[in-house]
Amino acid sequence: MPDLERVVLGVTGGIAAYKAAELIRLCKQHGAQVRVLMTSTATRFISPLTLGTLAESEVLIDLFPASETGLSGSWTQHVHLGRWAQLITIAPLTATTAARLAWGMADDMLTATVLSARCPVLLCPAMDEDMYRHPATQANLERLRGYGYYVLEPEYGPLASGLIGWGRLPEPETIFARMLELVRGDPRWQGRKVLVTAGPTIEPIDAVRFISNFSSGKMGFALAEQAAQRGARVVLITGPVQLPTPAGVERVDVRTAEEMFRLVQARSPEADVVIMSAAVADFTPLQTERGKIKKSRYSRGLTLRLRPTPDILAWLGEHRRPEQRLIGFALETENGESYALEKLHNKHLDAIVLNNPNEPGAGFGHDTNRVTVFFATGEAVHLPLQSKHRIADHLLDLIADRLL
């Protein structure tokens, strides 16, 4: 199993830059070599001398040598560092550097090295909550995920502004654990075959209209991404969503519940773990018009006749192998616990994840969620409001600890 040996640590200009010192110490204590790259604004929060002394190497900031008497070839160090690094971690990552990386800018040593990298890149954003939640920042982070970079979501807590919210850089121990995970993989998940479903399905009424729901697919994509980061071989079957494919994940796109059912039937027998987070439509039109239905033909109203769609989760519960682990999702607006427990037992699941879309910050479309996980053993675990990537991280830990 590979170990963490060569780390490039990027430090950008946020108050959380002080945590880089402890992160370097953890890497060195582990026996890793560390090269530190700083943005010019980062030097206003912590000195290059401090970080360089801890790393036992020169801190690089500018892309070009300060003078013509600089070291020969120093203007190409970003290329050599990009090849040398086993892992690049940027902690903290500011909104500015996230934007520069998202759009391929390479105007300092850090951004140029990331563009030259052949290794995994771990990004640890940290900023005030409003900056973090701004659509531009979120779009940039999604774009970076689309490049195959890994994003460790910020935590909830006190911020430099004096406010309390999302945007706090995780503690160095948390960042270091994720760094080890990216290099080693999680032995509980390493090599396991995982099937995840995500997003909505759409059920056509005619050539241009359909029945669907508000699912964004974010929860399922976060689960697929986290499982792949831990070393699992992940197949993601998704309905129509506008999300980039997570790095290392095999993605299969479908439209209807029937299409998803056929794919699950074909791909689930080989899976060790199946996580059904998709919001599959419960009903589909009994008949689909080939053309567009004209409003003028139904001036008094249109009646749709619907039939139930296949119950994919029930089929999985009946046909799974004894050693296969099956996790379902339940989205309920009332009597959530009783409905979730009924679904857990009736469909022969190992666990079910309950969430309520009426709770603030939870359910469809949000970047955050709060859930309760019920296990067939009778145990229940509540996960408070946090990012969906954090929820996915905790869910995979719970599954590994209790079911694998």
C-alpha positions in Angstrom: 0.0 0.0 0.0 1.5 3.4 -1.0 2.3 5.9 1.7 2.5 9.7 1.9 6.1 10.6 0.9 6.1 13.8 -1.3 3.7 16.7 -0.6 3.4 20.1 -2.2 1.5 22.3 0.2 -0.1 25.4 -1.2 -0.9 28.3 1.2 -3.1 31.2 0.1 -4.0 34.5 1.7 -6.6 33.7 4.4 -6.5 34.0 8.2 -6.5 30.2 8.4 -3.0 30.2 6.8 -1.6 29.7 10.4 -2.9 26.1 10.3 -0.4 25.3 7.6 2.3 25.2 10.2 0.7 22.3 12.1 -0.1 20.5 8.8 3.5 20.6 7.8 4.4 19.2 11.2 2.0 16.3 10.8 3.5 15.5 7.3 7.1 15.7 8.6 6.2 13.6 11.6 4.9 11.0 9.2 8.2 11.0 7.3 7.0 13.0 4.2 9.0 15.5 2.3 7.2 18.9 2.1 7.6 21.7 -0.4 5.7 24.8 0.4 4.3 27.2 -2.2 2.7 30.5 -1.1 0.7 33.2 -2.8 2.0 36.7 -2.2 -1.0 37.6 0.0 -0.4 34.5 2.1 2.9 36.0 3.3 0.9 38.7 5.0 -0.7 36.1 7.3 2.3 33.9 8.1 5.9 34.3 7.2 7.7 32.1 4.6 10.5 31.8 7.1 8.2 30.0 9.6 6.8 27.6 7.0 10.2 27.0 5.3 11.9 26.3 8.6 9.2 23.7 9.5 9.3 22.1 6.0 13.1 22.2 5.9 13.0 23.6 2.4 12.8 26.9 0.5 9.3 28.4 0.2 8.5 29.4 -3.4 6.2 32.3 -4.2 7.1 33.9 -7.6 7.0 32.0 -10.8 10.2 33.6 -12.1 13.5 34.2 -10.2 13.9 37.5 -8.5 17.0 38.3 -10.5 19.1 36.9 -13.4 21.5 35.6 -10.7 18.8 33.2 -9.5 19.3 29.5 -9.6 19.6 28.0 -13.1 16.3 26.6 -14.3 14.4 28.0 -11.3 11.7 29.4 -13.7 10.8 25.8 -14.6 10.5 24.5 -11.0 6.7 24.4 -11.3 7.1 21.7 -14.0 9.5 19.6 -11.9 7.4 20.1 -8.7 4.3 19.0 -10.6 6.0 15.8 -11.5 7.7 15.3 -8.2 4.6 15.7 -6.0 2.7 12.6 -4.9 -0.1 14.9 -3.6 -0.8 18.6 -3.8 -2.8 20.1 -1.0 -4.0 23.7 -0.9 -5.0 24.8 2.6 -6.4 27.3 3.0 -7.8 27.9 -0.5 -9.3 31.4 -0.9 -12.1 32.4 -3.3 -9.5 34.2 -5.4 -7.2 31.3 -5.9 -10.2 29.0 -6.5 -11.3 31.3 -9.3 -7.8 31.5 -10.8 -7.4 27.7 -10.8 -10.9 27.2 -12.1 -10.1 29.3 -15.2 -6.6 27.9 -15.8 -4.6 30.9 -14.7 -0.9 30.2 -14.0 0.6 33.5 -12.9 2.4 32.4 -9.8 4.3 29.3 -8.6 1.3 27.7 -6.9 -1.1 28.0 -9.8 1.5 27.0 -12.4 2.5 23.9 -10.4 -1.1 22.8 -10.1 -1.5 23.1 -13.8 1.7 21.0 -14.2 0.6 18.3 -11.7 0.2 14.7 -12.5 -0.9 13.7 -9.0 -4.1 14.1 -7.0 -5.0 17.7 -5.9 -6.8 18.3 -2.6 -8.4 21.7 -2.2 -9.5 23.0 1.3 -11.6 26.2 0.8 -11.8 28.6 3.7 -13.5 32.0 3.7 -16.5 33.8 5.2 -19.8 32.1 4.7 -21.3 34.6 2.3 -18.2 34.4 0.1 -18.3 30.6 0.2 -22.0 30.4 -0.7 -21.8 32.9 -3.5 -22.8 31.3 -6.8 -19.5 32.3 -8.4 -17.5 30.4 -5.7 -19.7 27.4 -5.8 -19.5 27.3 -9.6 -15.7 27.5 -9.5 -15.6 24.6 -7.0 -17.8 22.5 -9.2 -15.6 23.3 -12.1 -12.5 22.3 -10.2 -14.2 19.0 -9.2 -14.9 18.5 -12.9 -11.1 18.7 -13.5 -10.8 15.7 -11.1 -9.6 17.8 -8.1 -10.8 16.8 -4.6 -12.6 19.3 -2.4 -12.6 19.0 1.4 -15.6 21.1 2.4 -15.2 23.7 5.1 -16.7 23.3 8.5 -19.3 25.2 10.5 -18.0 27.4 13.3 -16.6 30.8 14.4 -15.2 32.8 11.4 -12.6 35.6 11.3 -15.4 38.1 10.7 -16.9 37.4 14.1 -19.8 35.6 12.5 -20.6 31.9 13.0 -21.3 29.9 9.9 -19.9 27.7 7.1 -16.4 28.5 5.8 -14.1 27.4 8.6 -11.0 25.5 7.5 -11.0 22.0 9.0 -8.4 21.2 11.6 -5.0 20.0 10.4 -5.6 16.5 11.7 -8.8 16.3 9.5 -7.0 17.6 6.4 -4.0 15.2 7.0 -6.4 12.2 7.4 -7.9 13.0 4.0 -4.5 13.4 2.5 -3.6 9.9 3.7 -6.9 8.6 2.4 -6.2 10.0 -1.1 -2.8 8.3 -1.2 -3.6 5.0 0.6 -7.3 4.7 0.1 -9.6 3.6 2.9 -8.9 -0.2 3.6 -12.6 -0.6 4.4 -13.6 0.5 0.9 -10.4 -0.2 -1.1 -11.3 -2.3 -4.1 -15.0 -2.7 -3.2 -17.6 -2.4 -6.0 -20.1 0.3 -5.2 -23.3 1.2 -7.1 -24.9 4.6 -6.4 -28.1 6.0 -8.0 -28.7 9.7 -8.0 -30.9 12.5 -9.3 -34.5 12.4 -10.5 -36.2 10.4 -13.3 -38.4 12.1 -15.9 -41.6 10.4 -17.2 -42.7 11.7 -20.6 -46.2 13.0 -21.1 -45.7 13.9 -24.7 -42.7 14.9 -26.9 -41.9 18.0 -24.8 -43.5 17.6 -21.3 -42.7 15.2 -18.5 -43.4 14.4 -14.8 -40.4 14.7 -12.5 -39.3 16.1 -9.2 -36.8 18.7 -7.8 -33.9 16.4 -7.1 -30.5 17.9 -8.0 -28.5 14.7 -7.6 -26.0 16.4 -5.3 -26.3 13.9 -2.5 -25.8 10.9 -4.8 -22.9 12.5 -6.6 -21.3 13.4 -3.2 -21.6 9.7 -2.2 -20.1 8.5 -5.4 -17.2 11.0 -5.1 -16.4 10.1 -1.5 -16.5 6.4 -2.3 -14.1 6.7 -5.2 -11.8 8.8 -3.0 -11.7 6.0 -0.6 -10.6 3.5 -3.2 -13.9 1.9 -4.2 -14.8 1.1 -7.8 -17.9 3.2 -8.3 -20.7 3.0 -10.8 -23.0 6.0 -10.7 -26.4 5.6 -12.4 -28.0 9.1 -12.6 -31.1 10.7 -14.0 -30.9 14.1 -15.8 -28.7 16.5 -13.8 -26.3 19.3 -14.5 -23.3 18.0 -12.4 -19.8 17.1 -13.4 -18.8 13.4 -13.2 -16.7 12.8 -10.0 -13.1 11.7 -10.6 -12.6 8.0 -10.8 -16.4 7.3 -11.2 -18.1 5.4 -14.0 -21.2 7.4 -14.9 -24.2 6.0 -16.7 -27.0 8.5 -17.6 -30.7 7.5 -17.8 -33.9 9.3 -18.1 -36.9 7.3 -17.0 -37.6 5.0 -14.0 -37.8 2.0 -16.3 -34.3 2.8 -17.8 -32.9 3.1 -14.3 -34.5 -0.2 -13.3 -33.0 -2.0 -16.2 -29.5 -0.6 -15.5 -29.7 -1.4 -11.8 -30.8 -5.0 -12.7 -27.8 -5.3 -14.9 -25.2 -3.7 -12.7 -26.2 -4.5 -9.1 -25.4 -8.2 -9.0 -21.6 -7.4 -9.1 -21.8 -4.7 -6.4 -20.7 -5.2 -2.8 -22.6 -2.1 -1.7 -25.7 -0.5 -3.3 -26.8 3.0 -2.3 -30.1 4.1 -3.7 -30.2 7.9 -3.3 -32.1 8.6 -6.6 -35.5 10.2 -6.4 -37.2 7.8 -8.7 -40.7 8.9 -9.9 -43.5 6.7 -8.3 -45.8 7.1 -11.4 -45.5 7.4 -15.1 -48.1 8.2 -17.8 -50.0 5.2 -19.0 -49.7 6.5 -22.5 -47.2 9.0 -24.0 -48.2 11.1 -26.9 -45.7 11.0 -29.8 -46.1 14.7 -30.6 -46.9 17.8 -28.6 -50.3 17.9 -26.9 -52.1 21.1 -28.1 -53.7 23.1 -25.3 -56.5 24.0 -27.7 -57.7 20.4 -27.7 -58.1 20.4 -24.0 -59.6 23.8 -23.1 -61.7 22.2 -20.3 -58.6 20.5 -18.8 -56.5 17.4 -19.4 -56.7 14.2 -17.4 -53.6 12.0 -17.1 -53.8 8.3 -16.4 -50.8 7.1 -14.5 -49.4 3.7 -13.6 -46.8 2.8 -10.9 -43.2 2.7 -11.9 -41.0 -0.4 -11.0 -40.1 -0.5 -7.3 -36.3 -0.7 -7.8 -35.5 -0.8 -4.1 -38.0 -3.6 -3.4 -36.5 -5.6 -6.3 -33.0 -5.1 -4.9 -34.1 -6.3 -1.5 -35.6 -9.5 -2.9 -32.7 -10.3 -5.3 -29.5 -9.2 -3.5 -26.8 -11.6 -2.4 -26.6 -12.3 1.3 -23.3 -10.5 1.6 -24.4 -7.5 -0.4 -25.2 -4.3 1.6 -28.2 -2.3 0.6 -28.9 1.3 1.7 -32.0 3.2 0.7 -33.2 6.8 1.1 -36.5 8.1 2.4 -37.7 11.6 1.8 -40.7 12.3 3.9 -42.6 15.4 4.9 -44.6 13.9 7.8 -44.4 10.8 10.0 -40.9 10.4 8.7 -39.5 7.9 11.2 -42.4 5.5 11.0 -42.4 5.6 7.2 -38.7 5.1 7.0 -38.7 2.2 9.4 -41.5 0.6 7.5 -39.5 0.9 4.2 -36.4 -0.4 6.0 -38.1 -3.6 7.0 -40.5 -4.2 4.1 -37.7 -3.8 1.5 -35.1 -5.8 3.4 -32.6 -3.0 3.7 -29.5 -2.8 5.9 -30.0 0.9 6.5 -32.1 3.8 5.4 -31.4 7.5 5.3 -34.3 9.8 6.2 -34.5 13.5 5.3 -37.3 16.0 5.3 -37.3 18.6 2.4 -39.4 21.0 4.5 -36.6 21.5 7.1 -34.4 24.6 6.5 -31.3 23.7 4.4 -32.3 20.1 3.8 -33.6 18.2 0.8 -33.7 19.0 -2.9 -31.5 21.6 -4.4 -29.6 22.6 -1.3 -25.8 22.2 -0.8 -26.5 21.1 2.8 -28.6 18.4 4.4 -29.5 16.9 7.7 -30.4 13.3 8.0 -31.1 10.4 10.3 -29.7 7.0 9.5 -31.7 3.9 10.7 -30.1 0.5 10.7 -31.8 -2.9 10.6 -30.2 -3.6 14.0 -32.4 -0.9 15.5 -29.7 1.8 15.8 -30.4 5.3 14.7 -27.8 8.0 14.1 -28.6 11.7 13.5 -26.3 13.8 11.4 -27.0 17.6 11.9 -27.1 20.2 9.2 -23.8 20.2 7.2 -22.7 20.1 3.6 -23.8 17.1 1.5 -20.2 16.2 1.0 -19.8 16.1 4.8 -23.0 14.0 5.1 -21.6 11.6 2.4 -18.3 11.3 4.3 -20.1 10.5 7.6 -22.5 8.0 5.8 -19.7 6.1 4.3 -18.0 5.9 7.7 -21.2 4.6 9.3 -21.7 2.0 6.5 -18.1 0.8 6.9 -18.1 0.7 10.7 -21.5 -1.1 11.0 -22.0 -3.1 7.8 -18.7 -4.0 6.1 
